[in-house]
Amino acid sequence: MNDKNDKSKPKSDADLFLKLSGDVTPIKARVRHQHRSPPKPKTVLRQNRERAKQEAARQEDLQNQIPPDSIIGTLGDNLSFHRTQVSKRDLRELRGGKLPIEEYIDLHGMTVAEAIKELRLFIRYCSERNLRCIRIVTGKGLHSAKGPKIRPNVMGWLQQSDAVLAYTPAPQQHGGSGALYVLLR
C-alpha cells in the first residue's frame, strides 16, 4: 500500500480528529457563573498601613506609661508580672503550667522591631478569639553578643499591654526561662 496515493489519509491533526470522532454529538455548554474580582491590592495595603500607623501611635502611648495597677516581680523573680485583679489561684495555675495553652508564637531569629510587631499582631489575634492562655517563645539570648534583646523588650511590652493580665516563665518542658506563659483578659 502506498501512502502517497492514499487520498483518505488526513492532512492535519484536526482532520484526523474529525475523522476519528465520526458521528459525535457535542455536549451542551454549561452556564458559567461570573465571580467578583478580588479587590485591588493597593486598597488593601493602604488600609493595612493606616491600621499599622494607628497601632504604632497607640503603642507609643502605651510605652510612655506603665499601668498603675500593675505589680512587677511578685512571683518570686524579676521575670514575672501580674495585675492586681488576677487571683492567686490563676497565678498558681499559670506558673505551674496547669492552664491549657491555646496558641503560641516563636520569636527566635527576629530583630526586636520584628518581634514586637509580630507580638502585637499575635496578641490582637488571640484577643479577638477570646483565647485566655498563650505561650511566647523568646529564647534566652545566648547567641546575642550583648545579651538578650528580644526577651526584655517583649516583657516590657507585655506589661504595658491592656490585653495582658499576667505572665511568668514557662515550665522547663515548654522552654523554661526562654518562654513565657501569658494570661490574657
FENMOPE-V862620 format. One record per residue. RES is the residue in one small letter. PHI is phi in radians with two decimals (NA if undefined). Layout:
[[RES & PHI] [RES & PHI]]
This chain:
[[m & NA] [n & -1.76] [d & -1.20] [k & -1.20] [n & -1.60] [d & -1.37] [k & -1.40] [s & -1.44] [k & -1.24] [p & -1.14] [k & -1.55] [s & -2.53] [d & -1.12] [a & -1.12] [d & -1.11] [l & -1.07] [f & -1.07] [l & -1.09] [k & -1.14] [l & -1.29] [s & -1.35] [g & 0.94] [d & -1.56] [v & -1.87] [t & -1.66] [p & -1.17] [i & -1.32] [k & -1.14] [a & -1.19] [r & -1.42] [v & -1.34] [r & -1.76] [h & -1.56] [q & -1.52] [h & -1.73] [r & -1.16] [s & -1.36] [p & -1.15] [p & -1.11] [k & -1.16] [p & -1.04] [k & -1.03] [t & -1.12] [v & -1.11] [l & -1.09] [r & -1.10] [q & -1.12] [n & -1.11] [r & -1.10] [e & -1.10] [r & -1.08] [a & -1.12] [k & -1.12] [q & -1.10] [e & -1.12] [a & -1.09] [a & -1.13] [r & -1.12] [q & -1.18] [e & -1.11] [d & -1.10] [l & -1.11] [q & -1.19] [n & -1.44] [q & -2.56] [i & -1.68] [p & -0.96] [p & -1.18] [d & -1.57] [s & -1.61] [i & -2.20] [i & -1.88] [g & 1.30] [t & -1.52] [l & -1.70] [g & 1.76] [d & -2.63] [n & -1.54] [l & -1.78] [s & -2.06] [f & -2.67] [h & -2.75] [r & -1.56] [t & -1.11] [q & -1.35] [v & -1.42] [s & -1.27] [k & -1.10] [r & -1.11] [d & -1.08] [l & -1.10] [r & -1.10] [e & -1.19] [l & -1.12] [r & -1.11] [g & -1.43] [g & 1.29] [k & -1.60] [l & -1.52] [p & -1.19] [i & -1.38] [e & -1.62] [e & -2.86] [y & -2.58] [i & -2.39] [d & -2.00] [l & -1.78] [h & -0.93] [g & 1.35] [m & -1.70] [t & -1.34] [v & -1.05] [a & -1.08] [e & -1.11] [a & -1.11] [i & -1.16] [k & -1.08] [e & -1.11] [l & -1.11] [r & -1.00] [l & -1.10] [f & -1.14] [i & -1.11] [r & -1.08] [y & -0.99] [c & -1.16] [s & -1.13] [e & -1.11] [r & -1.74] [n & 0.98] [l & -1.37] [r & -1.78] [c & -2.19] [i & -2.30] [r & -2.14] [i & -2.08] [v & -1.67] [t & -1.84] [g & 1.43] [k & -1.73] [g & 1.33] [l & -1.22] [h & -1.72] [s & -1.50] [a & -1.12] [k & -1.92] [g & 1.60] [p & -1.14] [k & -2.08] [i & -1.17] [r & -0.97] [p & -1.10] [n & -1.20] [v & -1.12] [m & -1.10] [g & -1.10] [w & -1.15] [l & -1.06] [q & -1.13] [q & -1.59] [s & -1.39] [d & -1.15] [a & -1.32] [v & -1.71] [l & -1.64] [a & -2.84] [y & -2.62] [t & -2.69] [p & -1.04] [a & -1.28] [p & -1.06] [q & -0.94] [q & -1.19] [h & -2.04] [g & 2.08] [g & 0.96] [s & -1.31] [g & -1.63] [a & -2.53] [l & -2.18] [y & -1.61] [v & -2.18] [l & -1.79] [l & -1.78] [r & -1.10]]
